[in-house]
Amino acid sequence: MFQTRVIKIQPEYRKNKFTRKLTPVPSLKLSGNWLEAAGFHTGKIIHVHVENNVLVVQTVEPNL
């Protein structure tokens, strides 16, 4: 099952701790039933990294 979504990166404004000025930083929010269908269940731990300009999101399996 391969699912694709088109999502726009939004600004999130954070306060600079020295100047108290709000600074925009890139923000990405993923949500929806499609995530659960893809195996990303609520409470799961994920690992996110960038590889060749591709954002890779993987579930982390607990060490038993």
LOSE-682714 format. One record per residue (C-alpha): residue number from 0; residue in three letters; z, y, x. Coordinates in Angstrom, 2 decimals. Last residue first. Example, Ala and Ser with C-alpha at 12.3 -4.5 7.8 and 13.67 -1.06 7.14 Angstrom:
2
+-----+-----+---------+---------+---------+
:   n : res :      zz :      yy :      xx :
+-----+-----+---------+---------+---------+
:   1 : SER :    7.14 :   -1.06 :   13.67 :
:   0 : ALA :    7.80 :   -4.50 :   12.30 :
+-----+-----+---------+---------+---------+
***
This chain:
64
+-----+-----+---------+---------+---------+
:   n : res :      zz :      yy :      xx :
+-----+-----+---------+---------+---------+
:  63 : LEU :   24.35 :   -6.63 :   12.55 :
:  62 : ASN :   22.54 :   -3.65 :   13.99 :
:  61 : PRO :   21.36 :   -1.54 :   11.07 :
:  60 : GLU :   17.59 :   -1.18 :   10.57 :
:  59 : VAL :   16.30 :    2.34 :   11.08 :
:  58 : THR :   13.59 :    3.40 :    8.63 :
:  57 : GLN :   10.55 :    5.02 :   10.19 :
:  56 : VAL :    9.01 :    8.48 :    9.86 :
:  55 : VAL :    6.16 :    9.41 :   12.25 :
:  54 : LEU :    4.85 :   12.99 :   12.34 :
:  53 : VAL :    1.43 :   12.87 :   13.99 :
:  52 : ASN :    0.41 :   15.47 :   16.60 :
:  51 : ASN :   -0.07 :   12.71 :   19.24 :
:  50 : GLU :    3.35 :   11.19 :   18.46 :
:  49 : VAL :    6.06 :   13.25 :   16.80 :
:  48 : HIS :    9.37 :   11.62 :   15.92 :
:  47 : VAL :   11.53 :   10.89 :   12.88 :
:  46 : HIS :   14.06 :    8.04 :   12.66 :
:  45 : ILE :   15.48 :    7.22 :    9.25 :
:  44 : ILE :   18.84 :    6.09 :    7.88 :
:  43 : LYS :   18.74 :    4.72 :    4.34 :
:  42 : GLY :   21.11 :    6.27 :    1.78 :
:  41 : THR :   18.51 :    6.59 :   -0.97 :
:  40 : HIS :   15.64 :    4.16 :   -0.39 :
:  39 : PHE :   12.64 :    4.71 :    1.87 :
:  38 : GLY :   10.77 :    1.45 :    1.26 :
:  37 : ALA :    7.34 :    2.85 :    0.24 :
:  36 : ALA :    8.17 :    2.54 :   -3.46 :
:  35 : GLU :   11.32 :    4.54 :   -2.75 :
:  34 : LEU :    9.25 :    7.30 :   -1.17 :
:  33 : TRP :    6.77 :    7.23 :   -4.08 :
:  32 : ASN :    9.63 :    7.93 :   -6.46 :
:  31 : GLY :    9.83 :   11.45 :   -5.13 :
:  30 : SER :   11.04 :   13.64 :   -2.31 :
:  29 : LEU :    9.85 :   15.01 :    1.02 :
:  28 : LYS :   10.86 :   18.49 :    2.10 :
:  27 : LEU :    9.35 :   20.17 :    5.18 :
:  26 : SER :   10.64 :   23.36 :    6.75 :
:  25 : PRO :    9.20 :   25.59 :    9.48 :
:  24 : VAL :   11.63 :   28.28 :   10.70 :
:  23 : PRO :   11.87 :   31.86 :    9.42 :
:  22 : THR :   14.46 :   34.14 :   11.04 :
:  21 : LEU :   17.13 :   36.02 :    9.11 :
:  20 : LYS :   18.85 :   38.60 :   11.35 :
:  19 : ARG :   22.58 :   38.06 :   12.01 :
:  18 : THR :   21.88 :   39.39 :   15.56 :
:  17 : PHE :   23.89 :   36.82 :   17.51 :
:  16 : LYS :   24.13 :   33.83 :   15.16 :
:  15 : ASN :   20.54 :   34.22 :   13.97 :
:  14 : LYS :   20.55 :   33.56 :   10.24 :
:  13 : ARG :   18.17 :   30.92 :    9.06 :
:  12 : TYR :   15.29 :   31.32 :    6.64 :
:  11 : GLU :   13.31 :   28.25 :    5.65 :
:  10 : PRO :    9.55 :   28.73 :    5.66 :
:   9 : GLN :    7.39 :   26.16 :    3.89 :
:   8 : ILE :    5.12 :   23.46 :    5.30 :
:   7 : LYS :    2.65 :   22.59 :    2.55 :
:   6 : ILE :    2.45 :   19.00 :    1.33 :
:   5 : VAL :   -0.60 :   16.84 :    0.69 :
:   4 : ARG :    0.51 :   13.29 :   -0.07 :
:   3 : THR :   -1.05 :   10.02 :    0.98 :
:   2 : GLN :   -0.08 :    6.51 :   -0.03 :
:   1 : PHE :   -1.13 :    3.26 :    1.57 :
:   0 : MET :    0.00 :    0.00 :    0.00 :
+-----+-----+---------+---------+---------+
***
